[in-house]
């Protein structure tokens, strides 16, 4: 192992830069050279990279986003595109590749592993927290805190105007972010794609709350549940109360990573470089029951991570 490549792919997540820093400095401590490929898989296809040194990654641990940039790369979805990326690794004598990203990134890495001799290790970084093989992804804690901060402010307005607010959070087709955020802001209702919801039941819950003296409320909804604007209109009509929709959007993917996200980035980077130094690849690192572990990248891509529905049950009790 002499040369390690690093790529950040898919949606950005707070803590990616901390992971880049960790991989670079730990690899250099073992006398490896590190090359950062730019704009995700596109950089591997076009051979766009820069050498990373301990000094070039200085001052980035607190920065959101990724200094290597990222992009969607339709060409990489083809066998020809993957082949170009494999040739880039070979032409630059890259012995190991660290892929920092989420599910989509690891699926791409899995395909790339079939055409390259370079060892590949994935570092899970995604605000969706939906990667199988880790209890938590880099950036998830930051996204939760960002959403909680915004919803706390929204509740002030909800109480002042005695309104119901639907707050839509990100998460694609999964509800990990919504369930954690909903519980920690004390939401009256939490809606996730994994559980079918009934508008009538939501209305009854709000009416029961009103009878108890709760004239306002927060509904946290994952973006994957469907049309939240229509849902708001239906609730307003049936419940006879004012309903407002607030979509938090991309703010959840940005910002300075929390201490938790930085810690995971550093720990994951350390394990990733250790695996490569042992010539062990085609796996991802992750947090498993409080310890840093590994799982095959193929198994991670093919297995859906289960959501903890007990959080919703607890939230219902606490919101009563």
N, C-alpha and C positions, 0 to 999 in steps of 0.2 A: 504494500500500500504506500504509494508515493504522492499521488494526486487525487484530491477529492473535489467533486463538483457540488454546487449548491444551487437549488432552484426553488423559488416560491411560486406556487401555482394556484389557480382558482381565485375565489374571493379572498380579499385581504382580511387579516385578523390581527388585533393588537397583540404584540408579542412576537411577531414574525422577525422583527429586527433583532430582538433579544436572542432569538434562536440562531439567526445568521451570525451574530457576534459570538455566541457560545461555540458553535461549530468551528468557526474560524480560529479562535484563540486556542481552543482545546486541540484542534488538529495541528496547529503550529507548535504547540508544546511537545508534540510527538514527531516534529520535523516533517510534516506533510505540507504540501503546497495546496492552496485552496482557490478554486475558480468559481465565481458567481455568474451563472447564466441569467441573462436579463429578459424580462417580460415573459416569464413562465416558459412553457414548452416552446414558444416561438423562438426564444434564444437558443434552444438546443437545435432547432431546425435550421436557423440562419447562422449558427455559430457566433452568436453575439455574447461575449463574456468579458469579465474583467477579473484580474487577480485580486484576491482579498488578503489583507494582512492584518495583524493585530492593531496596527495604527489606523488602517482605513475603516475599521469597524468601531473606532472609538467614538463615544458620544451618541450612540444610536440606541442604547438599551431602553431609553425612555420614550422613543419615538414610535408613534403608531404607523400603520402601513408597512411597506417594505421598500428598502433602498434598492432592491433589485427589480422592483416593479413586477406587475403581473398582468396577464391578459387572457382572454378567452382565445383559444387557438383551434379553430375548426379543422385545420390541416392535420393536426396531431391525432384526430379521430380516425384517420385513414391509416392503413398499413404502410403506405408509402411515406406518410409523414413520420410515423414512428421509426421507420427505417432510416430516414434522414437524421433523426435525433441520435440513433444508435451509431451512425457513421461519425457524427460530431464527437461523441464520447471517445470513439476509437482513434480518430485523427488527433485528438488532444491528449491521448494516453491517460484518460481518466479511469482510475481504478475503482473508485467508489462514488456514488451519487446520493446526496441527501436531498430528499424531496419534502419540502415544508408546505403542507396544505391539508385539504380535507378529503372526503370520499371520492370526488371526481378526480382529484390529483392522484390518489393512490390507484385508482382503476387505470389511469394512464401509465403510471409507473409499473403496474403489473404487466401491461402489454409491452412496455419497453424492455422489461426484464427478459422477455422471450427472444429479443433480438440483440442483446448486448452481453458481453462478458463482465461488464462493470457491476459491482455489487450495489444494490439499491436498498437504502433504509429510509423509511418514512417518519417524519415528525408531524403528529397531528395538530394542526392549527386551523381552527374554524369556530366561529361564534355559534354555530348550530349545535355543536357538541354531539353529533350523530355518528361519530366514527366508532365502529366496533373494535374493541381491543384496548380502549382506554376509558376510564371513568370520567375523565375530563380532558378537554382539548385546550390548547393555548388560545387565549382570547375570549373564552366563554365567560370567565369571571368578570373580565372587563366589560363585556357587552351587558351582562346582568346588572352590574353597577351603574352603567350608563342609563339603562332603561329604568332602573329603580329611581335614580335621581330625577329623571324627567317625569315619571308618574307621580312621585311625591308632590311635585309642583302642580301637576294637573289636578290632583285631589284637592288642593287648596281652592282651586276654581270650582270644582265640582261641589264642594261643601258650601261655598259662598253663594252659588246660584241654584243649589238644590237640583243638580242635574246628574244624569247618568252619562258617563264617558266610556266609550269603547276605545281601548288603546291597542292598536295593532303592532305587534312586535315581529321581528324577522324569525328565521328558522326553516325556511323553505317548506318542505312537506312534513317536518317533524316538530314536536311540541316541547323539546327540552328547555328551550329558552323561555317560552311562555309559562310553563309550569313552575319553573324556579322563580321567575320574576313575579308571577301572580301570587305565589305563596308569600314572598318576601315584601310585597307592597300591601298585603292584606286585601287583595281583590275579592269582591263579592262573587264574581263568576270568572272561571278560567276555561277557555276553549282551546282545545288542541286537536290536530287532525286525526290522532289515534282514537279519539272517542267521539262518536256521533252525538250531535247536540240537537235539542228540540227547542225551538223558539218559544213555544208555549210554556215550557218548564222554566226558561229564563225569566219570562214575564211573571210567572207565579212567584219565583224567588224574589224578584224586585218588589212585588206587591206585598209579600210577607215582610220584607225588610221595612217597607214604608209603614206598615201597620205597627211595627216595633219602634217606629220613630226615626228610622234611617231614610232620610229624604234624598240622599245622594248615593252614588255607587261607582265602582270601577269594574269594568269587564276587560280582562286581558285576553286578547285573541291572537293566536298564531296566524301568520299570513296564509298558511296552508289550509285554513278552514273554509275558505271561499270568499264571497263578496261581503266584506264587513260594512260597506256603505248601505247595501240593501238590508243587512241584518239590523243596522241602526234604525232605518226607516220603519221596518216591521215592528221592532220593539216599541218605538215611539208611538206608533199607531195603536198597538194592542194594549200598551201599559198606560197610555195617556200622560206620559211624562217626557220632558225634554231629553233628547239623547244627542250627544256630540261624538264625532269620530276624530281621533288623533292617531295618525300614522307616524311612528317614530322614524322609520326608514333607515337610511344609510349612516346616520349618526352613531348607530349601535356598532358599526364596523370600524369606527375611527377612534381617535383619542389615545392618550398616553396609557400604556398597559398598566394594570394594577400590579401590586407586588406579587400577587398570586400568579398572574400570567407570566411575569418575568421569571419567577421561581421555576415554574414548569418548563419554560423555554430553556433555561440553563440546565436543568436536570435531564430533559429529553436530549439536548444537544450532547451532553456528556455521554449518555448511553449510546447515542447514534454513532459517535466517533469511536467509542469502545468496540462496538460491534464490527465496524469496518476494520479496525486494527486487528481484530481476531479473524478477519476474512469471513465474516458471517453477514450475509445480506438477504435481500428479498423478504424483509420483515418491517414492521413498524414498532416504534417504542410507545409506551403508554403508561398511564397511572392505573395500577390494578390493586384495589383494596389497600391503598396507601403506600404501595411500593412501585418502583419503576420496573416494568417488565417488558416483554416483547411478544409479538404474535405474528404469524405469517401474513404477508401483505395480501396474498390471495384469499386467505380465510377472512381477513378483515373486509375485503371488498365484497365477498359473497354472503356475508352475514349481516342481518339487520340488527342494530343495537336496540335492545328493549328499553322502553321508557318506564320510569318508576311512577305508576299511577297512584301510589300511596300519597304522593305529594298533593294530588288533587283532593283526595279524601281528607287529608289533614287541613288543607286550605278551606274546605267546606265547613269543617268544625269550627275553625278559628274565625270564619267570617259570619258566624251565626249571631 
